[in-house]
């Protein structure tokens, strides 16, 4: 299976409503499947949405939003993921979706997770963001390295990271060491130029393209969409700025082959694994284009590099 179809969903969830968000995700998965997608990817914590309120000053309304966000976090074995698994099976597409995952033990902590679902409707695994960024730490807990794995699929090797995990470098290198060929880089979406401090969108595209080039892999970079109209009216004062998407799909040379996208849409692109082999024959950072005599990388006690 040399050629496969990649899809990046760019759409707004239903904020503070995990059931409605899951149903909307299923609709997009169905549409992607009808259009031949082999992999369908959603952005960071798409279900039930990125925590837009985190940069607002603390207030009673802020805490109300935080409590609602916790209430709408999802369990890995909960009904929302179950519906998405069923939709993936019916559509015949693998799905990678960002979720706000509820800690099953305490029911009081949230992880920014990527959930990998097979076209057979089974959960392949999940990756919890290892270090939330800045204000995200007020709502998301630190993840772990257990999900830093490449999933063997009939078409190739699939991996994923959230947002600025691509800035940390070593999480991505651990996936390169495992031979990733198709990678999902989940993002919250482009911020406008008027956003507070330094907009990160340029790094959203930059880091996704850099990873594609370094790994010699295709990168699906789905980004979130959150306009003022998507936020429940009561909480709009907590929304400092909008996320306007700009999803993209990138080839193993680091070139954008679909997008950046505007509005609610699905980006599609064909991936040819022959192009991955060409790229890796030129540069394999964990193999022939490396210095194993100088560096060693260990992940939870296991030596990933050199092997």
C-alpha atoms as one frame of an Amber mdcrd trajectory, in Angstrom:
protein
   0.000   0.000   0.000   2.241   2.782  -1.287  -0.306   5.578  -1.700  -2.778
   6.639   0.981  -5.189   9.520   1.506  -4.674  11.926   4.390  -7.364  14.183
   5.867  -7.151  17.092   8.309 -10.451  18.172   9.850 -10.728  21.867  10.650
 -13.948  22.601  12.508 -15.216  24.036  15.764 -16.395  21.625  18.459 -19.424
  22.380  20.609 -17.738  24.014  23.568 -18.696  22.683  27.009 -20.738  19.869
  25.426 -18.741  16.674  25.004 -21.678  14.625  23.714 -22.538  17.123  20.979
 -18.855  17.530  20.121 -18.466  13.762  19.748 -21.456  13.635  17.410 -20.009
  16.457  15.334 -16.680  14.615  15.157 -18.532  11.532  13.909 -20.154  13.589
  11.148 -16.757  14.826   9.973 -15.303  11.308  10.155 -18.185  10.008   8.043
 -17.580  12.732   5.461 -13.839  12.041   5.374 -14.496   8.328   4.928 -16.872
   8.974   2.032 -14.095  10.921   0.360 -11.589   8.108   0.735  -9.539   9.142
   3.764  -7.237   6.474   5.176  -6.289   8.699   8.132  -8.512  11.454   9.535
  -6.952  13.828  12.066  -8.315  16.501  14.428  -6.451  19.253  16.309  -5.303
  19.596  19.902  -8.028  18.795  22.476 -10.656  19.069  19.747 -12.988  17.128
  22.033 -14.483  19.055  23.790 -12.367  22.047  22.703  -9.256  24.024  23.590
  -9.610  25.816  26.982 -10.055  29.328  25.587 -10.500  30.896  29.036  -7.034
  30.151  30.417  -5.472  33.532  29.581  -8.278  35.539  31.206  -7.829  36.964
  34.732  -9.078  34.729  37.526 -12.674  35.409  38.517 -15.794  33.549  39.607
 -16.671  33.142  35.920 -13.196  31.733  35.192 -13.644  29.074  37.854 -17.103
  28.268  36.536 -15.577  27.732  33.090 -12.819  25.554  34.566 -15.398  23.403
  36.365 -17.432  23.006  33.170 -14.286  22.072  31.270 -13.517  19.370  33.828
 -17.110  18.130  33.623 -16.743  17.767  29.847 -13.374  16.005  29.826 -13.664
  12.475  28.431 -12.592   9.051  29.643 -10.636   6.847  27.270 -13.265   4.118
  27.701 -16.190   6.547  27.870 -19.200   6.837  25.538 -17.775   9.736  23.512
 -14.677   7.810  22.441 -16.929   4.797  21.905 -19.060   6.746  19.418 -15.975
   7.926  17.569 -14.626   4.363  17.390 -17.917   3.239  15.859 -17.817   6.096
  13.337 -14.229   5.238  12.381 -15.215   1.627  11.729 -18.255   2.593   9.678
 -16.229   5.117   7.670 -13.260   2.781   7.185 -10.686   5.347   8.297  -8.098
   5.515  11.045  -8.718   8.501  13.323  -6.321  10.581  15.403  -8.177  13.045
  17.604  -7.083  15.453  20.314  -9.117  15.131  23.506  -9.203  16.598  26.992
  -8.776  13.261  28.752 -10.118  12.834  32.273  -7.906  10.997  34.745  -9.797
   7.767  35.410  -8.576   7.503  39.005  -9.092  10.963  40.494 -11.719  12.262
  38.024 -10.191  15.663  38.804  -7.210  16.020  36.469  -7.127  16.523  32.705
  -4.521  15.569  30.117  -4.173  16.984  26.621  -4.180  13.652  24.809  -4.051
  12.350  21.277  -6.150   9.212  20.830  -5.312   6.822  17.991  -8.242   4.780
  16.663  -8.092   2.097  13.974 -10.437   1.705  11.023 -11.618  -1.424  12.861
 -12.985   0.783  15.623 -10.352  -0.087  18.218  -8.289   2.301  20.341  -4.674
   1.756  19.305  -3.270   3.961  22.034  -3.100   7.460  23.426  -0.398  10.011
  24.014  -0.652  12.514  26.857   1.069  15.857  26.215   4.160  15.692  28.384
   4.400  19.410  29.197   1.472  21.815  28.807   2.522  25.287  27.666   2.315
  28.394  29.870  -1.342  29.061  30.857  -2.357  25.536  29.803  -0.812  24.324
  33.060  -3.749  25.840  34.942  -6.059  23.172  33.473  -3.875  20.342  32.094
  -1.613  18.009  34.040   1.798  16.836  32.851   1.587  13.691  30.758   3.999
  10.782  30.526   6.184   9.015  27.991   4.118   5.843  27.747   2.347   7.114
  24.634   5.478   8.156  22.749   5.013   5.240  20.389   4.754   4.679  16.666
   1.759   2.574  15.644   2.256  -0.051  12.946  -0.581   0.221  10.455  -1.237
  -1.609   7.161  -0.103   1.484   5.249   2.909   2.425   7.392   4.014   3.804
  10.741   1.809   6.415  12.430   2.720   8.824  15.239   1.568  12.081  16.791
   2.424  14.951  19.125   0.601  17.987  20.463   1.537  21.572  19.658   4.746
  22.751  21.345   5.901  19.206  22.073   7.531  19.737  18.686   9.623  22.468
  20.340  10.963  20.129  23.017  12.832  18.134  20.315  13.387  14.840  22.155
   9.766  13.608  21.996   9.896  14.000  18.228  13.307  12.364  18.032  11.985
   9.378  19.987   9.352   8.911  17.248  11.977   9.311  14.523  13.966   6.560
  16.271  10.900   4.322  15.863  10.694   5.059  12.133   7.577   7.221  11.894
   6.283   7.707   8.346   3.003   9.595   8.876   2.811  12.008  11.787  -0.057
  14.036  13.232   0.908  17.429  14.659  -2.149  18.663  16.556  -2.556  22.424
  17.073  -5.119  24.726  18.728  -5.210  26.968  15.641  -3.839  30.226  14.343
  -4.017  33.282  16.577  -4.628  36.703  15.003  -1.807  39.225  14.843  -3.588
  41.221  17.560  -3.356  38.361  20.070  -1.589  39.104  23.364   2.181  38.639
  23.474   3.699  36.621  20.649   1.378  34.726  18.268   2.490  31.129  17.852
   0.980  30.429  14.446   4.260  30.941  12.596   5.690  28.194  14.781   2.627
  26.032  14.164   3.569  25.870  10.488   7.331  26.160  11.030   7.567  23.311
  13.534   5.275  21.047  11.504   7.355  21.596   8.365  10.599  21.135  10.286
   9.432  17.817  11.726   8.406  16.575   8.278  11.862  17.386   6.938  13.743
  15.959   9.927  11.714  12.748  10.074  11.328  12.298   6.323   7.626  11.818
   7.025   4.282  13.198   5.954   2.785  15.500   8.572  -0.934  16.103   8.988
  -1.207  19.363  10.948  -4.887  19.814  11.903  -5.622  23.058  13.721  -8.562
  24.124  15.818 -11.221  26.668  14.930 -12.784  28.914  17.565 -14.468  32.148
  16.617 -16.332  34.355  19.074 -19.626  32.937  17.817 -18.547  29.423  18.836
 -18.131  30.377  22.517 -21.265  30.240  24.708 -22.400  33.823  25.280 -21.939
  33.752  29.034 -18.225  33.017  28.653 -17.271  35.233  25.718 -15.667  37.799
  27.997 -13.078  35.120  28.894 -12.071  34.590  25.259  -9.091  36.877  24.688
  -8.737  36.070  20.988  -9.889  33.659  18.297  -8.277  30.570  16.795  -8.718
  30.661  13.038  -7.411  27.269  11.954  -4.844  27.300   9.131  -4.490  23.505
   9.048  -2.002  22.044   6.589  -0.644  18.781   5.210   3.092  18.597   4.583
   5.255  16.243   2.542   8.554  14.597   3.630  10.552  17.480   2.134   8.781
  19.900   4.456   6.669  21.409   1.679   2.983  22.255   2.207   0.848  20.185
  -0.177  -2.593  21.130   1.185  -3.720  24.282   2.972  -3.379  26.395   4.988
  -7.158  26.216   5.326  -9.786  28.751   6.345 -13.180  28.051   7.920 -14.801
  24.681   8.561 -13.453  22.214   6.039 -11.486  19.016   5.490  -8.094  19.181
   3.814  -7.120  16.171   1.712  -3.803  15.106   0.238  -2.362  11.920  -1.211
   0.706  10.495   0.503   3.107   8.323  -1.466   5.293   6.193   0.803   7.862
   6.079  -1.986   8.515   9.757  -1.170   9.105   8.797   2.470  11.673   6.211
   1.421  13.418   8.764  -0.787  13.591  11.266   2.070  14.854   8.734   4.592
  17.467   7.430   2.167  18.888  10.958   2.118  18.610  11.639   5.855  17.880
   9.172   8.654  18.702  11.088  11.876  18.458   7.906  13.958  20.353   5.743
  11.474  22.838   6.350   8.700  22.837  10.164   9.148  23.789  10.173  12.819
  26.652   9.748  15.292  25.796   6.921  17.692  29.322   7.124  19.100  28.534
  10.598  20.466  24.900  10.503  21.576  22.557   8.196  23.454  18.794   8.615
  23.919  16.847   6.667  26.537  13.085   6.636  27.016  11.852   5.345  30.388
  14.981   3.252  30.764  14.912   1.818  27.247  17.672   2.792  24.844  16.077
   4.153  21.683  19.313   5.359  20.130  21.659   3.814  19.231  20.134   0.394
  18.754
